[in-house]
Amino acid sequence: MTHYSRHDGARIGLAQRMLQVNWTLVVLICLTASIGFIMLYSAAGGNFEPWATRQMVRFGIGILGMLFVAMIDIRIWMKLAYVAFGVSLVLLAAVEFAGTGAGGAQRWISLGLFNLQPSELVKIAMVLALARYFHGRSHEQIGNPLYLVVPLLIVFVPAALVMKQPDLGTAVLMVAVGGAIFFLAGVRIWKFILVVLGALAAIPIGWQYLHAYQRQRILTFLDPEQDPLGSGYHILQSQIALGSGGLFGKGYMQGTQANLNFLPEKQTDFIFTMLSEEFGFVGALTLIGLYLLLLIYGYAIALRSRSQYGRLVALGITSTFFLYIFINVAMVMGLIPVVGVPLPLVSYGGTALLALLFGFGLLLNVYVYRDIRLARTTED
């Protein structure tokens, strides 16, 4: 059971909490999402339908939810961490029995008005659960391998369920974020080396369990020109579009690869490619600059928090955001295999966008309650 210290301060009033919100971070989020609206309008050939309007409505709902999350006492979020993880895990398991499929994958649960993707929720819930667990452990306990069994299960059980859907990109992202939180919580580096060596030794076994199209994606990554009209088509078209944009691009809604439909999934996974074709290197650099500012604010909030729980939540959310960006941009440039990870705040999406804004709400929450000290079970 976690106890609060006598230094945890008086309850913060609503007006004070509103003043404490990091509004610069909110403005940066809105600016980045606005680039997404502009590109979705272009992807539809100069039309708000079918993507831009829906994305704006979802963002409007999500931004209100984000501020609501930021206002709730951080101690309540810590109490709810395991509950949130349990609920998201049940939803993830339910996909196996009651999920709906598309494109060969079964990842969604139909709720009538919209389809829910539980893997997006479990990524955020996993960060909350790991932060609460490590917050309550002493440095000596974290050094004992027996105390790492529970957090390993928190990472690998949902990752295995996500792999089964199949969604290799999300599973890899979850393991990477989990590894980052383990490291930041104080787990020794030699234990990571053992895990990496074990994973490398297991590659021949894991290869047999990959779906045929997943194996083909990896082979295509190694040699995309072996099948330019088949498995290599996406990445070759993406590289052509990226290169043709030049320094300043072809102009808004003037991208030939995107508007003539040579570029696949231009509203989701390959939206960065479309932006680069229309606005060139300068446009791509502008978006990356906005992402960089968001990451700087996220890590600065983590360093500013006086509680271990707040630090780990902020680091986990910001690291998830960073990995989203890195994997998507590296994927469309052909630096890693295509694994179907959207560009955060910009790609068209429902659950992914709302889950990300929920995560930013938790980040803002850590900032609002940055001076609250939460005593740990075995320390303070």
Secondary structure, DSSP 8 states (H G I E B T S, - for coil): -----TTS-S---HHHHHHHS-HHHHHHHHHHHHHHHHHHHHHTTS-STTTHHHHHHHHHHHHHHHHHHHHS-HHHHHHHHHHHHHHHHHHHHHHHHH-EEETTEEEEEE-SSSEE-HHHHHHHHHHHHHHHHHHTS-HHHHTSGGGGHHHHHHHHHHHHHHHHTT-HHHHHHHHHHHHHHHHHHT--HHHHHHHHHHHHHTHHHHHHHS-HHHHHHHHHHH-GGGSTTTTTHHHHHHHHHHHHTTTT-S-TT--HHHHTT-STTTTTTTHHHHHHHHHHHHHHHHHHHHHHHHHHHHHHHHHH-SSHHHHHHHHHHHHHHHHHHHHHHHHHTTSS-------TTTS--SHHHHHHHHHHHHHHHHHHTTT-----TT--
